[in-house]
Amino acid sequence: MTLAIMVQGTASDVGKSVLVAGLCRIFYQDGQRTAPFKSQNMALNSGITPDGQEMGRAQIFQAEAAGITPDVRMNPVLLKPTSDRKAQVVLMGKVATSMDAVSYHEYKPRLREQIISVYQSLASEYDVLVLEGAGSPAEINLRDRDIVNMGMAEMAACPVVLVADIDRGGVFAAIYGTLALLQDHERWRVKGVIINKFRGDVALLTPGIKQIEELTGVPVLGVMPWLEVDLEDEDGVALQRGKYLHTGAREIDIAVIQLPHISNFTDFNALAAQPDVRVHYVRHPDELQYSDLIILPGSKNTLGDLQWLRESGLAQALLQAHCAGVPLAGICGGYQMLGETIIDEVESGLGTQPGLGLLNVVTRFAPSKTTTLVDAAMQADLPGWLAGAGDIPLRGYEIHMGETTLNAGCRPALWLEKEGLRVADGAVSDDGQVFGTYLHGLFDSDRFTRTVINALRVRKGLPPHDATVNYARYKAQQFDLLADAMREHIDIEKLYQIMREHKEPA
């Protein structure tokens, strides 16, 4: 019989995704075949499965924690916001349509049967499933059509653990209020509470824990301390809350433009893991000062974000940095922005707009989306600071709706291996100072990352750094650190008991 537990939260960004990853790691360490599951994910951080399906990055890193290959069944519905009111709907890894929030709420009941089928197919293959909710189960305005919180727990017939974030304050009110707003049959399903992100002496919480247990009848299974583990974030909420405002001095400073619709900023986690690199996210022109490399990341609204660049003054600041000799790189949407022209009648509907004009390329958006894992290599004989990266092998993934054409005299930056053929990708300026690519995840390739960082060091008159970070091993260490901390601070045996003894009411 497959065991299952669902992790829900008192709000968004309370740490559900990380704790699900930790549970996946613990059960994997215990010899259980384990898989994560989130029926509906709203995020702009996505990735690609080996068979070319798109799914949320959170479920990808949770699968990695469980020691398994990501499978789109682990995230059957992915919502990718393109504006404040509209999102692209990705079903089972493929773009289905775009909808506003009201239309999607009306549409959700049609997804229930498919979600149940997908969940059951996973349950037939694994010993343990760890489910994740979204936002809060107490969003009573959405309850009647819920497919991701208590509605999903009912479909899966599984118990629920509620996670509350003490760092934001009001943790006991959040726990009590959430449980009070649940219906009786929903409240019955909550078998425990985890208090997350605690700083200080846990003894100070003891009176409050005792009282909240008496008031709600739900036991507190543990208090997780604030952890400095380095794991991928599900979405841009982490950027909004300033998670990446690192102030420590490092020898190399890399600025990533924090676009309003930034996507796949997990591309830069491997850079941040380097011992000599400071990665910081920038929203104002004066924050670009002293940058050794500036990166324009992916975007789910390329022309809208390009317009924001101009209105915020960052476009002019980027051009000034270019004139001052600072290298610039663009990934996916950022690559498109660096070009001469963007033609978009699909994503934003803004038509033909000029780009930043730093790469001699033209991008035209198309309704179809490219989603694939690819092996690649940097071009040989690259100019400028990229010269040492020539011919270095890479592995990454593509997620884009635009096709970019290089104008006469413009040279590609990479080669992609596709169906036995080498296909040109990206572009590089004649002096090598500007380059762009559609390849996400290229910095996960250890040799490439150390090579380009050392090139930046040489530009500053610093000696090369010999140590190369094995990023795959680094991520595995982070999963183990998380699992160790959870075993120390959460009653894992009680969680096993809750799963084994759970029975649905007759």
Buried (B, 14 or more C-beta within 10 A) or exposed (E): EBBBBBBBBBBBBBBBBBBBBBBBBBBBBEEBBBBBBBBBBBBBBBBBBEEBBBBBBBBBBBBBBBBBEBBBBBBBBBBBBBBEEBBBBBBBBBBEEBBEEEEBBEBBEEBBEBBBEBBEEBBEEBBBBBBBBBBBBBBEEBBEBBBBBBBBBBBBEBBBBBBBBBBBEEBBEBBBEBBEBBEEEBBEBBBBBBBBBBEEEBEEBEEBBEEBBEEBEBBBBBBBBEBEBBBBBBBBEBBEEEEBEEEEEBBBBBBBBBBBBBBBBBBBBBBBBBEBBBBBBBEEBEBBEEBBBBBBBBBBBBBBBBBBBEEBEBBEBBBEBBEEEBBBBBBBBBBBBBBBBBBBEBBBEBEEBEBBEBBBBBBBBBEEBBBBBBEBBBBEEBBBBBEBBBEBEBBBBBBBBBEBEBEEEBBBBBBBBBEEEEEEBBBBBEEBBBBBBBBBBBBBBBEBBBBBBBBBBEBEEBEEBEEBBEBEEBBBEBBBBBBBBBBEBBBBEBBBEBBEEBEEEE
